[in-house]
Amino acid sequence: MKIFIFILTIFSFNAYAAPVNINKADAETIAESLNGIGLKKAQAIIQYRKENGAFKTVNELANVKGIGEKTIKKNKADIHFSKVKASKKIKK
């Protein structure tokens, strides 16, 4: 039984994605946090972000070479974006 738990632990290391802000995270964090995204794809995400600006929707990730709909679908809930707060006008 202990061997089974040990093997399960090893193979489930990156089985679950962790939430990540796709517009702020570095390549290493993206690669560690998302399923099916290795360091090379994470670096492509960073490069796309530098050239095209922040991602506005999760579907924009499909514009990055090597990122397909299946990868987006399995990570969709764990991909977050920067929120820009609008300044409030003070009424007098």
N, CA, C and O atoms as a CHARMM CRD file, in Angstrom:
* protein
*
  368
    1    1 MET  N      0.82700  -1.20200   0.00000 PROA 1      0.00000
    2    1 MET  CA     0.00000   0.00000   0.00000 PROA 1      0.00000
    3    1 MET  C      0.86700   1.26000   0.00000 PROA 1      0.00000
    4    1 MET  O      0.55000   2.22700  -0.69200 PROA 1      0.00000
    5    2 LYS  N      1.95300   1.25600   0.76500 PROA 2      0.00000
    6    2 LYS  CA     2.82600   2.42100   0.83300 PROA 2      0.00000
    7    2 LYS  C      3.46300   2.69800  -0.52900 PROA 2      0.00000
    8    2 LYS  O      3.63500   3.85100  -0.92400 PROA 2      0.00000
    9    3 ILE  N      3.80700   1.62700  -1.23700 PROA 3      0.00000
   10    3 ILE  CA     4.40200   1.79700  -2.56800 PROA 3      0.00000
   11    3 ILE  C      3.39600   2.44700  -3.50600 PROA 3      0.00000
   12    3 ILE  O      3.76200   3.32800  -4.28300 PROA 3      0.00000
   13    4 PHE  N      2.14800   2.03300  -3.44900 PROA 4      0.00000
   14    4 PHE  CA     1.10000   2.60700  -4.29400 PROA 4      0.00000
   15    4 PHE  C      0.94900   4.10500  -4.02900 PROA 4      0.00000
   16    4 PHE  O      0.84800   4.89300  -4.97000 PROA 4      0.00000
   17    5 ILE  N      0.93200   4.49600  -2.77800 PROA 5      0.00000
   18    5 ILE  CA     0.80100   5.91800  -2.42100 PROA 5      0.00000
   19    5 ILE  C      2.01500   6.70000  -2.90100 PROA 5      0.00000
   20    5 ILE  O      1.87800   7.81200  -3.41200 PROA 5      0.00000
   21    6 PHE  N      3.19300   6.12800  -2.74000 PROA 6      0.00000
   22    6 PHE  CA     4.42100   6.77100  -3.19500 PROA 6      0.00000
   23    6 PHE  C      4.38600   6.99300  -4.70700 PROA 6      0.00000
   24    6 PHE  O      4.70200   8.08400  -5.18000 PROA 6      0.00000
   25    7 ILE  N      4.00800   5.97500  -5.46000 PROA 7      0.00000
   26    7 ILE  CA     3.93400   6.08600  -6.92400 PROA 7      0.00000
   27    7 ILE  C      2.87600   7.10300  -7.32400 PROA 7      0.00000
   28    7 ILE  O      3.09500   7.90700  -8.23000 PROA 7      0.00000
   29    8 LEU  N      1.74800   7.07300  -6.66400 PROA 8      0.00000
   30    8 LEU  CA     0.68900   8.04000  -6.94500 PROA 8      0.00000
   31    8 LEU  C      1.16000   9.46100  -6.69500 PROA 8      0.00000
   32    8 LEU  O      0.83800  10.36400  -7.46700 PROA 8      0.00000
   33    9 THR  N      1.90800   9.66900  -5.64000 PROA 9      0.00000
   34    9 THR  CA     2.44300  10.99300  -5.30700 PROA 9      0.00000
   35    9 THR  C      3.40300  11.47500  -6.37900 PROA 9      0.00000
   36    9 THR  O      3.35400  12.64000  -6.77400 PROA 9      0.00000
   37   10 ILE  N      4.26700  10.60400  -6.84900 PROA 10     0.00000
   38   10 ILE  CA     5.23900  10.98000  -7.87400 PROA 10     0.00000
   39   10 ILE  C      4.54700  11.38700  -9.16600 PROA 10     0.00000
   40   10 ILE  O      4.89600  12.40800  -9.76000 PROA 10     0.00000
   41   11 PHE  N      3.57800  10.60800  -9.60400 PROA 11     0.00000
   42   11 PHE  CA     2.93200  10.88100 -10.87300 PROA 11     0.00000
   43   11 PHE  C      1.88900  11.98200 -10.81600 PROA 11     0.00000
   44   11 PHE  O      1.45700  12.46800 -11.86100 PROA 11     0.00000
   45   12 SER  N      1.48200  12.37900  -9.65000 PROA 12     0.00000
   46   12 SER  CA     0.49100  13.45500  -9.53200 PROA 12     0.00000
   47   12 SER  C      1.14700  14.79200  -9.24100 PROA 12     0.00000
   48   12 SER  O      0.45100  15.76800  -8.96200 PROA 12     0.00000
   49   13 PHE  N      2.47700  14.85900  -9.30000 PROA 13     0.00000
   50   13 PHE  CA     3.20700  16.09600  -9.00400 PROA 13     0.00000
   51   13 PHE  C      2.66100  17.28400  -9.77000 PROA 13     0.00000
   52   13 PHE  O      2.38100  18.32200  -9.17100 PROA 13     0.00000
   53   14 ASN  N      2.50200  17.15900 -11.08100 PROA 14     0.00000
   54   14 ASN  CA     2.00300  18.26900 -11.89100 PROA 14     0.00000
   55   14 ASN  C      0.63800  17.92700 -12.49400 PROA 14     0.00000
   56   14 ASN  O      0.27000  18.43900 -13.55100 PROA 14     0.00000
   57   15 ALA  N     -0.09000  17.07400 -11.82200 PROA 15     0.00000
   58   15 ALA  CA    -1.39300  16.66600 -12.35100 PROA 15     0.00000
   59   15 ALA  C     -2.45700  17.73200 -12.13800 PROA 15     0.00000
   60   15 ALA  O     -3.44900  17.77500 -12.86400 PROA 15     0.00000
   61   16 TYR  N     -2.25700  18.57800 -11.16200 PROA 16     0.00000
   62   16 TYR  CA    -3.23200  19.62100 -10.87700 PROA 16     0.00000
   63   16 TYR  C     -2.61400  20.98800 -11.12100 PROA 16     0.00000
   64   16 TYR  O     -1.50300  21.27800 -10.67600 PROA 16     0.00000
   65   17 ALA  N     -3.34800  21.81000 -11.83000 PROA 17     0.00000
   66   17 ALA  CA    -2.85600  23.15400 -12.12400 PROA 17     0.00000
   67   17 ALA  C     -3.05400  24.05700 -10.91500 PROA 17     0.00000
   68   17 ALA  O     -3.94300  23.83900 -10.09100 PROA 17     0.00000
   69   18 ALA  N     -2.22200  25.05400 -10.83200 PROA 18     0.00000
   70   18 ALA  CA    -2.34000  26.05800  -9.77400 PROA 18     0.00000
   71   18 ALA  C     -2.71600  27.37700 -10.43200 PROA 18     0.00000
   72   18 ALA  O     -2.25200  27.65700 -11.53700 PROA 18     0.00000
   73   19 PRO  N     -3.53800  28.19100  -9.79000 PROA 19     0.00000
   74   19 PRO  CA    -3.90800  29.47500 -10.38900 PROA 19     0.00000
   75   19 PRO  C     -2.68500  30.33500 -10.68500 PROA 19     0.00000
   76   19 PRO  O     -1.74700  30.39800  -9.89000 PROA 19     0.00000
   77   20 VAL  N     -2.71000  30.98900 -11.83000 PROA 20     0.00000
   78   20 VAL  CA    -1.58400  31.83200 -12.22800 PROA 20     0.00000
   79   20 VAL  C     -2.11500  33.03500 -13.00800 PROA 20     0.00000
   80   20 VAL  O     -3.02200  32.90700 -13.83000 PROA 20     0.00000
   81   21 ASN  N     -1.53500  34.19900 -12.73700 PROA 21     0.00000
   82   21 ASN  CA    -1.87900  35.40200 -13.49100 PROA 21     0.00000
   83   21 ASN  C     -1.00900  35.38800 -14.74600 PROA 21     0.00000
   84   21 ASN  O      0.19100  35.65300 -14.68100 PROA 21     0.00000
   85   22 ILE  N     -1.60200  35.08800 -15.85100 PROA 22     0.00000
   86   22 ILE  CA    -0.89000  34.90500 -17.11600 PROA 22     0.00000
   87   22 ILE  C     -0.23200  36.18900 -17.60800 PROA 22     0.00000
   88   22 ILE  O      0.67900  36.13800 -18.43600 PROA 22     0.00000
   89   23 ASN  N     -0.67600  37.33000 -17.11500 PROA 23     0.00000
   90   23 ASN  CA    -0.10200  38.61100 -17.54200 PROA 23     0.00000
   91   23 ASN  C      1.03100  39.10000 -16.64800 PROA 23     0.00000
   92   23 ASN  O      1.69400  40.08200 -16.98100 PROA 23     0.00000
   93   24 LYS  N      1.26100  38.44500 -15.54100 PROA 24     0.00000
   94   24 LYS  CA     2.30300  38.89600 -14.62000 PROA 24     0.00000
   95   24 LYS  C      3.34800  37.83500 -14.31800 PROA 24     0.00000
   96   24 LYS  O      4.47800  38.16700 -13.95900 PROA 24     0.00000
   97   25 ALA  N      2.99300  36.57500 -14.45500 PROA 25     0.00000
   98   25 ALA  CA     3.88700  35.48800 -14.06100 PROA 25     0.00000
   99   25 ALA  C      5.06500  35.35800 -15.00900 PROA 25     0.00000
  100   25 ALA  O      4.96800  35.67500 -16.19400 PROA 25     0.00000
  101   26 ASP  N      6.18400  34.88300 -14.46500 PROA 26     0.00000
  102   26 ASP  CA     7.33700  34.59400 -15.30600 PROA 26     0.00000
  103   26 ASP  C      7.17600  33.19500 -15.91300 PROA 26     0.00000
  104   26 ASP  O      6.25700  32.45800 -15.55500 PROA 26     0.00000
  105   27 ALA  N      8.06800  32.84300 -16.82200 PROA 27     0.00000
  106   27 ALA  CA     7.95900  31.58300 -17.55200 PROA 27     0.00000
  107   27 ALA  C      8.01100  30.37400 -16.61900 PROA 27     0.00000
  108   27 ALA  O      7.26600  29.41200 -16.80400 PROA 27     0.00000
  109   28 GLU  N      8.88100  30.42200 -15.62900 PROA 28     0.00000
  110   28 GLU  CA     9.00700  29.29600 -14.70700 PROA 28     0.00000
  111   28 GLU  C      7.71200  29.06300 -13.93600 PROA 28     0.00000
  112   28 GLU  O      7.28800  27.92100 -13.75500 PROA 28     0.00000
  113   29 THR  N      7.09200  30.13800 -13.48800 PROA 29     0.00000
  114   29 THR  CA     5.83700  30.02700 -12.74000 PROA 29     0.00000
  115   29 THR  C      4.73000  29.48400 -13.62100 PROA 29     0.00000
  116   29 THR  O      3.95700  28.62800 -13.19200 PROA 29     0.00000
  117   30 ILE  N      4.64600  29.97300 -14.84800 PROA 30     0.00000
  118   30 ILE  CA     3.62500  29.47500 -15.77800 PROA 30     0.00000
  119   30 ILE  C      3.82600  27.99000 -16.03300 PROA 30     0.00000
  120   30 ILE  O      2.86600  27.22000 -15.99800 PROA 30     0.00000
  121   31 ALA  N      5.06500  27.57800 -16.29000 PROA 31     0.00000
  122   31 ALA  CA     5.36500  26.17600 -16.57500 PROA 31     0.00000
  123   31 ALA  C      5.03400  25.27800 -15.38700 PROA 31     0.00000
  124   31 ALA  O      4.52500  24.17200 -15.56800 PROA 31     0.00000
  125   32 GLU  N      5.31600  25.74100 -14.18700 PROA 32     0.00000
  126   32 GLU  CA     5.05100  24.95500 -12.99100 PROA 32     0.00000
  127   32 GLU  C      3.56800  24.91300 -12.64200 PROA 32     0.00000
  128   32 GLU  O      3.10600  23.95900 -12.01500 PROA 32     0.00000
  129   33 SER  N      2.82400  25.93000 -13.03800 PROA 33     0.00000
  130   33 SER  CA     1.44000  26.07400 -12.60100 PROA 33     0.00000
  131   33 SER  C      0.40700  25.46400 -13.52800 PROA 33     0.00000
  132   33 SER  O     -0.67100  25.07400 -13.07900 PROA 33     0.00000
  133   34 LEU  N      0.71600  25.37600 -14.81100 PROA 34     0.00000
  134   34 LEU  CA    -0.29600  24.93600 -15.77400 PROA 34     0.00000
  135   34 LEU  C      0.04900  23.58000 -16.37500 PROA 34     0.00000
  136   34 LEU  O      1.20900  23.29200 -16.66800 PROA 34     0.00000
  137   35 ASN  N     -0.96700  22.76000 -16.55300 PROA 35     0.00000
  138   35 ASN  CA    -0.80800  21.44000 -17.14500 PROA 35     0.00000
  139   35 ASN  C     -0.57800  21.54300 -18.64400 PROA 35     0.00000
  140   35 ASN  O     -1.25800  22.30500 -19.33200 PROA 35     0.00000
  141   36 GLY  N      0.37800  20.77900 -19.14600 PROA 36     0.00000
  142   36 GLY  CA     0.64800  20.75300 -20.57400 PROA 36     0.00000
  143   36 GLY  C      1.48100  21.92500 -21.06300 PROA 36     0.00000
  144   36 GLY  O      1.70000  22.07300 -22.26500 PROA 36     0.00000
  145   37 ILE  N      1.94700  22.75500 -20.14300 PROA 37     0.00000
  146   37 ILE  CA     2.77700  23.90800 -20.48700 PROA 37     0.00000
  147   37 ILE  C      4.15900  23.68700 -19.87200 PROA 37     0.00000
  148   37 ILE  O      4.33100  23.73700 -18.65400 PROA 37     0.00000
  149   38 GLY  N      5.12200  23.44700 -20.73000 PROA 38     0.00000
  150   38 GLY  CA     6.49500  23.32300 -20.27200 PROA 38     0.00000
  151   38 GLY  C      7.18700  24.66800 -20.35600 PROA 38     0.00000
  152   38 GLY  O      6.56400  25.68000 -20.67800 PROA 38     0.00000
  153   39 LEU  N      8.46700  24.67200 -20.06800 PROA 39     0.00000
  154   39 LEU  CA     9.21300  25.92500 -20.05700 PROA 39     0.00000
  155   39 LEU  C      9.25100  26.58000 -21.44000 PROA 39     0.00000
  156   39 LEU  O      9.16500  27.80300 -21.54600 PROA 39     0.00000
  157   40 LYS  N      9.37900  25.78300 -22.49300 PROA 40     0.00000
  158   40 LYS  CA     9.44100  26.33900 -23.84600 PROA 40     0.00000
  159   40 LYS  C      8.13400  27.05000 -24.22100 PROA 40     0.00000
  160   40 LYS  O      8.16600  28.15400 -24.76500 PROA 40     0.00000
  161   41 LYS  N      7.00200  26.43200 -23.93500 PROA 41     0.00000
  162   41 LYS  CA     5.70800  27.06100 -24.23000 PROA 41     0.00000
  163   41 LYS  C      5.48500  28.27300 -23.33400 PROA 41     0.00000
  164   41 LYS  O      4.92800  29.27900 -23.77300 PROA 41     0.00000
  165   42 ALA  N      5.91400  28.18200 -22.09600 PROA 42     0.00000
  166   42 ALA  CA     5.77600  29.31100 -21.17300 PROA 42     0.00000
  167   42 ALA  C      6.59000  30.49800 -21.66800 PROA 42     0.00000
  168   42 ALA  O      6.13900  31.64000 -21.58000 PROA 42     0.00000
  169   43 GLN  N      7.77600  30.23700 -22.18400 PROA 43     0.00000
  170   43 GLN  CA     8.60100  31.31800 -22.73800 PROA 43     0.00000
  171   43 GLN  C      7.94100  31.92100 -23.97000 PROA 43     0.00000
  172   43 GLN  O      8.04800  33.12500 -24.20400 PROA 43     0.00000
  173   44 ALA  N      7.25500  31.09000 -24.76300 PROA 44     0.00000
  174   44 ALA  CA     6.52000  31.60200 -25.92600 PROA 44     0.00000
  175   44 ALA  C      5.36300  32.49800 -25.47800 PROA 44     0.00000
  176   44 ALA  O      5.06300  33.49500 -26.13500 PROA 44     0.00000
  177   45 ILE  N      4.71800  32.15300 -24.37300 PROA 45     0.00000
  178   45 ILE  CA     3.64000  32.98700 -23.81700 PROA 45     0.00000
  179   45 ILE  C      4.19700  34.34300 -23.41100 PROA 45     0.00000
  180   45 ILE  O      3.59600  35.37600 -23.70400 PROA 45     0.00000
  181   46 ILE  N      5.34300  34.34500 -22.73800 PROA 46     0.00000
  182   46 ILE  CA     5.97100  35.59400 -22.30400 PROA 46     0.00000
  183   46 ILE  C      6.34900  36.43800 -23.51600 PROA 46     0.00000
  184   46 ILE  O      6.12700  37.64900 -23.51900 PROA 46     0.00000
  185   47 GLN  N      6.91500  35.81700 -24.53500 PROA 47     0.00000
  186   47 GLN  CA     7.31800  36.53900 -25.74500 PROA 47     0.00000
  187   47 GLN  C      6.10400  37.15200 -26.44200 PROA 47     0.00000
  188   47 GLN  O      6.14400  38.30700 -26.86600 PROA 47     0.00000
  189   48 TYR  N      5.02700  36.37400 -26.55800 PROA 48     0.00000
  190   48 TYR  CA     3.79600  36.88600 -27.17500 PROA 48     0.00000
  191   48 TYR  C      3.28000  38.08200 -26.37600 PROA 48     0.00000
  192   48 TYR  O      2.86700  39.08900 -26.95200 PROA 48     0.00000
  193   49 ARG  N      3.30500  37.96500 -25.06200 PROA 49     0.00000
  194   49 ARG  CA     2.83400  39.04300 -24.18100 PROA 49     0.00000
  195   49 ARG  C      3.66500  40.30400 -24.36300 PROA 49     0.00000
  196   49 ARG  O      3.11800  41.40700 -24.36300 PROA 49     0.00000
  197   50 LYS  N      4.98000  40.16000 -24.51900 PROA 50     0.00000
  198   50 LYS  CA     5.85500  41.31500 -24.72900 PROA 50     0.00000
  199   50 LYS  C      5.56700  41.99700 -26.06100 PROA 50     0.00000
  200   50 LYS  O      5.58400  43.22400 -26.15400 PROA 50     0.00000
  201   51 GLU  N      5.30500  41.20000 -27.08700 PROA 51     0.00000
  202   51 GLU  CA     5.09200  41.74600 -28.42800 PROA 51     0.00000
  203   51 GLU  C      3.68300  42.27900 -28.65200 PROA 51     0.00000
  204   51 GLU  O      3.49400  43.20000 -29.44700 PROA 51     0.00000
  205   52 ASN  N      2.68500  41.71400 -27.96000 PROA 52     0.00000
  206   52 ASN  CA     1.28900  42.05000 -28.23500 PROA 52     0.00000
  207   52 ASN  C      0.53200  42.66400 -27.07000 PROA 52     0.00000
  208   52 ASN  O     -0.63700  43.02300 -27.21000 PROA 52     0.00000
  209   53 GLY  N      1.17400  42.78700 -25.94000 PROA 53     0.00000
  210   53 GLY  CA     0.49100  43.32700 -24.76700 PROA 53     0.00000
  211   53 GLY  C     -0.19000  42.23200 -23.96900 PROA 53     0.00000
  212   53 GLY  O     -0.13900  41.05500 -24.32600 PROA 53     0.00000
  213   54 ALA  N     -0.81800  42.63200 -22.90200 PROA 54     0.00000
  214   54 ALA  CA    -1.45200  41.69800 -21.97500 PROA 54     0.00000
  215   54 ALA  C     -2.58500  40.92600 -22.64100 PROA 54     0.00000
  216   54 ALA  O     -3.27600  41.43300 -23.52500 PROA 54     0.00000
  217   55 PHE  N     -2.75200  39.69700 -22.19400 PROA 55     0.00000
  218   55 PHE  CA    -3.86800  38.87800 -22.66100 PROA 55     0.00000
  219   55 PHE  C     -5.15000  39.42000 -22.05100 PROA 55     0.00000
  220   55 PHE  O     -5.19100  39.75500 -20.86700 PROA 55     0.00000
  221   56 LYS  N     -6.18400  39.50500 -22.85400 PROA 56     0.00000
  222   56 LYS  CA    -7.47900  39.98400 -22.36700 PROA 56     0.00000
  223   56 LYS  C     -8.44800  38.82700 -22.13800 PROA 56     0.00000
  224   56 LYS  O     -9.33100  38.91000 -21.28300 PROA 56     0.00000
  225   57 THR  N     -8.28100  37.74900 -22.90200 PROA 57     0.00000
  226   57 THR  CA    -9.12200  36.56500 -22.74800 PROA 57     0.00000
  227   57 THR  C     -8.25100  35.32300 -22.78500 PROA 57     0.00000
  228   57 THR  O     -7.14700  35.33900 -23.32800 PROA 57     0.00000
  229   58 VAL  N     -8.75200  34.26200 -22.20900 PROA 58     0.00000
  230   58 VAL  CA    -8.01000  33.00300 -22.20000 PROA 58     0.00000
  231   58 VAL  C     -7.84900  32.45600 -23.62700 PROA 58     0.00000
  232   58 VAL  O     -6.85800  31.79000 -23.92700 PROA 58     0.00000
  233   59 ASN  N     -8.80100  32.73200 -24.48400 PROA 59     0.00000
  234   59 ASN  CA    -8.73700  32.22400 -25.85700 PROA 59     0.00000
  235   59 ASN  C     -7.61600  32.85600 -26.67200 PROA 59     0.00000
  236   59 ASN  O     -7.21800  32.30000 -27.69600 PROA 59     0.00000
  237   60 GLU  N     -7.10000  33.99800 -26.24700 PROA 60     0.00000
  238   60 GLU  CA    -5.96100  34.61900 -26.92900 PROA 60     0.00000
  239   60 GLU  C     -4.71400  33.74600 -26.84300 PROA 60     0.00000
  240   60 GLU  O     -3.80500  33.87900 -27.66200 PROA 60     0.00000
  241   61 LEU  N     -4.66700  32.86500 -25.86400 PROA 61     0.00000
  242   61 LEU  CA    -3.51900  31.97000 -25.74100 PROA 61     0.00000
  243   61 LEU  C     -3.36100  31.07600 -26.97300 PROA 61     0.00000
  244   61 LEU  O     -2.26300  30.59300 -27.24900 PROA 61     0.00000
  245   62 ALA  N     -4.43800  30.85600 -27.70400 PROA 62     0.00000
  246   62 ALA  CA    -4.37700  30.04700 -28.91700 PROA 62     0.00000
  247   62 ALA  C     -3.51300  30.71500 -29.99200 PROA 62     0.00000
  248   62 ALA  O     -3.09200  30.05700 -30.94300 PROA 62     0.00000
  249   63 ASN  N     -3.25100  31.99800 -29.84700 PROA 63     0.00000
  250   63 ASN  CA    -2.38300  32.71300 -30.78400 PROA 63     0.00000
  251   63 ASN  C     -0.90500  32.40900 -30.54900 PROA 63     0.00000
  252   63 ASN  O     -0.05900  32.74700 -31.37800 PROA 63     0.00000
  253   64 VAL  N     -0.59600  31.77700 -29.42800 PROA 64     0.00000
  254   64 VAL  CA     0.77700  31.42800 -29.09500 PROA 64     0.00000
  255   64 VAL  C      1.09200  30.07600 -29.72900 PROA 64     0.00000
  256   64 VAL  O      0.34600  29.11200 -29.56200 PROA 64     0.00000
  257   65 LYS  N      2.20000  30.01700 -30.45300 PROA 65     0.00000
  258   65 LYS  CA     2.59300  28.77800 -31.11200 PROA 65     0.00000
  259   65 LYS  C      2.74600  27.65800 -30.09500 PROA 65     0.00000
  260   65 LYS  O      3.44000  27.80900 -29.08900 PROA 65     0.00000
  261   66 GLY  N      2.09800  26.53900 -30.36400 PROA 66     0.00000
  262   66 GLY  CA     2.19000  25.38100 -29.48400 PROA 66     0.00000
  263   66 GLY  C      1.09500  25.28400 -28.45100 PROA 66     0.00000
  264   66 GLY  O      1.02200  24.29300 -27.72400 PROA 66     0.00000
  265   67 ILE  N      0.24400  26.28300 -28.36700 PROA 67     0.00000
  266   67 ILE  CA    -0.86800  26.26700 -27.41400 PROA 67     0.00000
  267   67 ILE  C     -2.15600  26.03200 -28.20400 PROA 67     0.00000
  268   67 ILE  O     -2.51600  26.82100 -29.07700 PROA 67     0.00000
  269   68 GLY  N     -2.83300  24.94800 -27.88500 PROA 68     0.00000
  270   68 GLY  CA    -4.06700  24.60900 -28.58600 PROA 68     0.00000
  271   68 GLY  C     -5.27900  24.68500 -27.67700 PROA 68     0.00000
  272   68 GLY  O     -5.17900  24.99500 -26.49000 PROA 68     0.00000
  273   69 GLU  N     -6.42300  24.39500 -28.26700 PROA 69     0.00000
  274   69 GLU  CA    -7.68300  24.47600 -27.53200 PROA 69     0.00000
  275   69 GLU  C     -7.74300  23.50400 -26.36000 PROA 69     0.00000
  276   69 GLU  O     -8.30400  23.83200 -25.31500 PROA 69     0.00000
  277   70 LYS  N     -7.17200  22.31300 -26.52100 PROA 70     0.00000
  278   70 LYS  CA    -7.20200  21.32400 -25.43100 PROA 70     0.00000
  279   70 LYS  C     -6.42800  21.83300 -24.21900 PROA 70     0.00000
  280   70 LYS  O     -6.88000  21.68900 -23.08300 PROA 70     0.00000
  281   71 THR  N     -5.26900  22.42400 -24.46100 PROA 71     0.00000
  282   71 THR  CA    -4.45900  22.96100 -23.36700 PROA 71     0.00000
  283   71 THR  C     -5.19700  24.10100 -22.67500 PROA 71     0.00000
  284   71 THR  O     -5.20000  24.19200 -21.44800 PROA 71     0.00000
  285   72 ILE  N     -5.81500  24.95800 -23.45900 PROA 72     0.00000
  286   72 ILE  CA    -6.57500  26.07400 -22.89100 PROA 72     0.00000
  287   72 ILE  C     -7.73200  25.55200 -22.05700 PROA 72     0.00000
  288   72 ILE  O     -7.96600  26.02200 -20.94400 PROA 72     0.00000
  289   73 LYS  N     -8.45500  24.58000 -22.59800 PROA 73     0.00000
  290   73 LYS  CA    -9.63100  24.05400 -21.91300 PROA 73     0.00000
  291   73 LYS  C     -9.27400  23.44100 -20.56200 PROA 73     0.00000
  292   73 LYS  O     -9.98000  23.66700 -19.57900 PROA 73     0.00000
  293   74 LYS  N     -8.17700  22.66200 -20.49700 PROA 74     0.00000
  294   74 LYS  CA    -7.86200  22.00800 -19.22900 PROA 74     0.00000
  295   74 LYS  C     -7.26600  22.96000 -18.19000 PROA 74     0.00000
  296   74 LYS  O     -7.19700  22.61900 -17.01000 PROA 74     0.00000
  297   75 ASN  N     -6.83600  24.15300 -18.61900 PROA 75     0.00000
  298   75 ASN  CA    -6.25700  25.12900 -17.68600 PROA 75     0.00000
  299   75 ASN  C     -7.12300  26.36300 -17.47900 PROA 75     0.00000
  300   75 ASN  O     -6.77200  27.23800 -16.68700 PROA 75     0.00000
  301   76 LYS  N     -8.23100  26.44300 -18.16900 PROA 76     0.00000
  302   76 LYS  CA    -9.06000  27.65700 -18.19100 PROA 76     0.00000
  303   76 LYS  C     -9.38600  28.20400 -16.80100 PROA 76     0.00000
  304   76 LYS  O     -9.30400  29.41100 -16.57300 PROA 76     0.00000
  305   77 ALA  N     -9.74900  27.33400 -15.88900 PROA 77     0.00000
  306   77 ALA  CA   -10.14700  27.78700 -14.54700 PROA 77     0.00000
  307   77 ALA  C     -8.96700  28.32200 -13.73500 PROA 77     0.00000
  308   77 ALA  O     -9.15800  29.04200 -12.75500 PROA 77     0.00000
  309   78 ASP  N     -7.76300  27.97300 -14.14200 PROA 78     0.00000
  310   78 ASP  CA    -6.58600  28.37200 -13.37200 PROA 78     0.00000
  311   78 ASP  C     -5.80500  29.52200 -13.99200 PROA 78     0.00000
  312   78 ASP  O     -4.76600  29.92000 -13.46500 PROA 78     0.00000
  313   79 ILE  N     -6.28800  30.05200 -15.09300 PROA 79     0.00000
  314   79 ILE  CA    -5.62600  31.17900 -15.74700 PROA 79     0.00000
  315   79 ILE  C     -6.35500  32.45200 -15.35100 PROA 79     0.00000
  316   79 ILE  O     -7.55200  32.60700 -15.59300 PROA 79     0.00000
  317   80 HSD  N     -5.61300  33.35000 -14.74200 PROA 80     0.00000
  318   80 HSD  CA    -6.18100  34.61800 -14.29100 PROA 80     0.00000
  319   80 HSD  C     -5.53000  35.77300 -15.04100 PROA 80     0.00000
  320   80 HSD  O     -4.46200  35.61900 -15.63200 PROA 80     0.00000
  321   81 PHE  N     -6.17800  36.91900 -15.01000 PROA 81     0.00000
  322   81 PHE  CA    -5.70800  38.10500 -15.71700 PROA 81     0.00000
  323   81 PHE  C     -5.62300  39.27800 -14.75500 PROA 81     0.00000
  324   81 PHE  O     -6.28000  39.29600 -13.71400 PROA 81     0.00000
  325   82 SER  N     -4.80500  40.25700 -15.11900 PROA 82     0.00000
  326   82 SER  CA    -4.72000  41.48800 -14.33700 PROA 82     0.00000
  327   82 SER  C     -6.04500  42.21600 -14.42800 PROA 82     0.00000
  328   82 SER  O     -6.65700  42.29600 -15.49200 PROA 82     0.00000
  329   83 LYS  N     -6.46000  42.72400 -13.33900 PROA 83     0.00000
  330   83 LYS  CA    -7.67700  43.52800 -13.31100 PROA 83     0.00000
  331   83 LYS  C     -7.27600  44.99300 -13.17700 PROA 83     0.00000
  332   83 LYS  O     -6.54100  45.36400 -12.26200 PROA 83     0.00000
  333   84 VAL  N     -7.75200  45.79900 -14.07200 PROA 84     0.00000
  334   84 VAL  CA    -7.47300  47.22500 -14.01400 PROA 84     0.00000
  335   84 VAL  C     -8.67600  47.89300 -13.37100 PROA 84     0.00000
  336   84 VAL  O     -9.78600  47.82600 -13.90000 PROA 84     0.00000
  337   85 LYS  N     -8.46300  48.52600 -12.24900 PROA 85     0.00000
  338   85 LYS  CA    -9.55900  49.20400 -11.55300 PROA 85     0.00000
  339   85 LYS  C     -9.73800  50.60100 -12.12300 PROA 85     0.00000
  340   85 LYS  O     -8.77700  51.34700 -12.31200 PROA 85     0.00000
  341   86 ALA  N    -10.96500  50.92600 -12.38500 PROA 86     0.00000
  342   86 ALA  CA   -11.27800  52.27000 -12.84300 PROA 86     0.00000
  343   86 ALA  C    -11.28800  53.20600 -11.64100 PROA 86     0.00000
  344   86 ALA  O    -11.74900  52.84700 -10.55700 PROA 86     0.00000
  345   87 SER  N    -10.78200  54.38600 -11.85000 PROA 87     0.00000
  346   87 SER  CA   -10.77500  55.34400 -10.72800 PROA 87     0.00000
  347   87 SER  C    -12.18500  55.88000 -10.52600 PROA 87     0.00000
  348   87 SER  O    -12.91000  56.14700 -11.48400 PROA 87     0.00000
  349   88 LYS  N    -12.55000  56.02700  -9.28300 PROA 88     0.00000
  350   88 LYS  CA   -13.87700  56.53700  -8.96400 PROA 88     0.00000
  351   88 LYS  C    -13.83400  58.04300  -8.86300 PROA 88     0.00000
  352   88 LYS  O    -12.90900  58.61700  -8.28800 PROA 88     0.00000
  353   89 LYS  N    -14.83500  58.67000  -9.42100 PROA 89     0.00000
  354   89 LYS  CA   -14.95200  60.11700  -9.28900 PROA 89     0.00000
  355   89 LYS  C    -15.66400  60.42400  -7.99200 PROA 89     0.00000
  356   89 LYS  O    -16.66600  59.79500  -7.65300 PROA 89     0.00000
  357   90 ILE  N    -15.14600  61.38000  -7.28300 PROA 90     0.00000
  358   90 ILE  CA   -15.74100  61.78700  -6.02300 PROA 90     0.00000
  359   90 ILE  C    -16.76400  62.88300  -6.31100 PROA 90     0.00000
  360   90 ILE  O    -16.44400  63.92500  -6.88300 PROA 90     0.00000
  361   91 LYS  N    -18.00300  62.61600  -5.89700 PROA 91     0.00000
  362   91 LYS  CA   -19.06400  63.61700  -6.09300 PROA 91     0.00000
  363   91 LYS  C    -19.07100  64.57300  -4.91800 PROA 91     0.00000
  364   91 LYS  O    -18.97300  64.16400  -3.76100 PROA 91     0.00000
  365   92 LYS  N    -19.18700  65.83000  -5.22800 PROA 92     0.00000
  366   92 LYS  CA   -19.24000  66.84200  -4.17500 PROA 92     0.00000
  367   92 LYS  C    -20.52700  67.58200  -4.22300 PROA 92     0.00000
  368   92 LYS  O    -20.75400  68.47800  -3.40900 PROA 92     0.00000
